[in-house]
């Protein structure tokens, strides 16, 4: 939820804003994929042990990790493995716990993903490869969790964001009316609650979250992360989908 893209200093974007931009892209392939309004499955990249510093100094993002644990919904949708677990495989470190989804990684790099000068971000020379291997491992986890449905036109939404809200408010507003840690956790839980819904539902929810993010974060403070539950699809929505499918219509964005 927190704007972060320093390349656009006049209008920095948050991860959720970039997701909306991608969903509403005029790219022909993207439009063709999303025009039928496919079902979306959600998976969260584990928040804990995400950087090399975690091994030496302990968890670097304790508030984000604790916040996700307040939500049974988010905890169920997180990957069982962390970025450090994957890097252990890449570096061939001794491992107490082994996860088949990361053990399948064939990429090997003695120095790992992180540099000595910056142990919080991937090194520029390996960042693309590291990101690709993370996505591959997430996809393997998703196939185990959701089965062959992902091969039949469903969309996988990967939530791998939120670390940039460390140090921001959770229970109160800051001097400019924001509580980005709370907003981040609420937004993630709200998207997780739509797991199994259509692209259009996610698009509408993302637009709502972006609108609320622009002003005061009082709305986020009123939301209890642990009380956000999976949302059921309404009978009206099911009727509309059935009626449309009989007519051979899609649900263009």
BELZI-V218729 format. One record per helix or strand of 3 or more residues. SS is the DSSP state (~ for helix, > for strand). FROM is the first residue (numbers start at 0). TO is the last residue. If there is no record, write none. Layout:
ss->{SS & SS}
from->{FROM & FROM}
to->{TO & TO}
This chain:
ss->{~ & ~ & > & ~ & ~ & ~ & ~ & ~ & ~ & > & ~ & ~ & ~ & ~ & ~ & ~}
from->{14 & 27 & 38 & 52 & 61 & 71 & 82 & 99 & 126 & 154 & 162 & 179 & 198 & 217 & 224 & 234}
to->{22 & 34 & 43 & 56 & 68 & 76 & 90 & 102 & 151 & 158 & 164 & 191 & 213 & 221 & 226 & 246}
